[in-house]
Amino acid sequence: MEAQTRRQRLRNFIRQSETGVGEILLAGAVLLALNIFGTVGYYFIEDLPWLDGLYMTFITLTTIGFNEVAPLSSAGRIFTMLLATFGIGTVAFIATRTAQALVNAQVIQARRMSNRIANLESHYILCGYGRIGSRIAQDLMVAGTPFVVVDSSPEKREDVLAAGGLCVLGDAEEDETLEAAGIRKAQGLILTLPDDSTNVYVTLSARELNPSLFIVARTDGHDNRRKLERAGASKVVAANEIGADRMASVILRPSVSRFVEEVLQSHAYDLNLDEVRVEKGSPVSGKTLRGSNLRAKFDAMVVAIVSEGGGMTFNPTADSVLRAGDILIVMGSHEMITRLRNEACISA
């Protein structure tokens, strides 16, 4: 009932805005007619050239206050007063309604954004849309994962909206901002804020608002890793260390690095490395890898199995048993992984 009321209010608000736009267009037509009327009036009353008559009409309607192009007769002065009486009011009306239309458009956009975010479930919240955050947002968008960006910069908010994303403008340290991003229904929180102390504070707030939240936090230094973990971060990533490890890998293991780049990052071979959860009641639950026949049906290459308790088995054997709650790390095409997730690992 409350949702229907909100939608009805939004529809009424949109109708009012459309009415305001119609009024602006009508007033604009009246203003154009006044310009023509004034130009013609000065031509016949004061015998002014067409351009001079248009100039006189313009400075009268806009109240610029320049001197007349020629001395006016009594009839010309009366005509000018009548023109100003009707014209200035029309200009003021257009300016007021235009400002209201712009404000209404922003309010409508904000309400639509709030409604879209309110309908999200199991989404991710990305705090910080800088160099790293924008790259993460791009990857999430390509993967089709729903997410909301939180940033205090209006310019970055416009960048997110231009890319087709959802954004909440505000300070991530404020609980109201996290609530607006749907923190209580979110699946995960990604912190890429530039200051480690801010990441620690947001982690504490988010963990209190949603105890089951999976939190990934960025840190610039190894010393702050423990602080973020104690604050409640599920995973802490040191961007500088990852960059150094990546460069070392390129030098020490160039073939492995090439494999990662061409297969997993550029998708040159239409391969993806993804995770698929075995749900309770799934057709493959309780079966071995051989018995599940995943390779024959889906051409799925199971790289590892993560048990519900967190243990990980690399390169599992054909006799490895699949249980509900296990997460399969699989390699294959996007279509294959989607079919595997929808046909084999969901509840029967």
Steps between C-alpha positions, in 0.01 A plus 500: 500500500781738589682418174184572301462832679858596414446408135178702490677801647776465245248482214323811632833678529590408141163622375553831681844532341359428155235768562776744596690426177182563302456832675859597415446418133179702494668794672786476251253522214344806665845657539576441133167659409583802721834544321324499165227727630752746647712508185196567281368760746822701501512478121156656456488731804856637497594415140806309626686251280419134569830432677469811717143401588612151599783652705261731683265208572787288631640761742147574622408137572835416660510827703860561394447876521702622201406830336243505223632493147295814432285741705151355548175680444220493755335212315833317491549540874149371575564205268831430678331501842231257382764276343706500820193427717414182312849401389694528825241286679528237228880492523486472879247216471720310255807540723310380808338201332828401333676496835216293646517256207873450550454439872209262432708307248775453759247392762341252260841357415588467869169330580534256213852423615380441856224269380741296287740465792216409738406210271852355502590192702831317542678783321842655561579847627813664360630787714736722305496557124862587443753329278455158663131535577409592142685192371317276748168657396580424137572136580182466707297651217650262244424206729139615540536529878268760657685767697463850639779757507539730800704815443496858628601658169216629276729470197567131567130443559434635151766264364327204665160601366644554152634144510154371590574425866330584828655752737431652840654842551628532854764420758552127548581563867139602560257220587226680305706474182558127546130453575411684179726258311309202645765379742260273690408302188844508338717196447834672510681829558806610301708776658738685268509828692842670486550523878549186710353658812181574306486140378533381861217726617267399215578133567395539863178676405412254224568196719265640762225566244537161330693236698491246214647742244807391302740795515801546272720795595792660324807609693811689394724350764559159651493643853130589474391154388453375858304810596253445215467133585433580865243758390310224320635484145461155346786555257766770485679571174825697487497655152872581506594143595280353229659729243848399612410128497352537151816663366716231659280231346547651154877470545519162673208315335435667164304208352269486802456874483413478132244229575333715763491803271378330182264243647361653816521873434466556127259208448685421179395135527152562639603359837402623843601398849192516719343347810176302516330399825342158539158573649306271730292256293720549192513199260878475553489522880633179656658378176863469407652707224493190281138426589386859445623481140569872497777474242287312247180707546643847545864472394581635845856485626488491882822661621427488875229428754446730798312319776233670710747511788752692291743223410625497143589200285707580193478281191236268653495136393210330324400340832463834679147529640295814438292615797241771547672824592818418310633758255641372173777702340441429132658609173304525178298726277248745641213302348628176653531650845151648475353164397688325778370747756140485375464130417732299721568692818162650584238327712303236311 
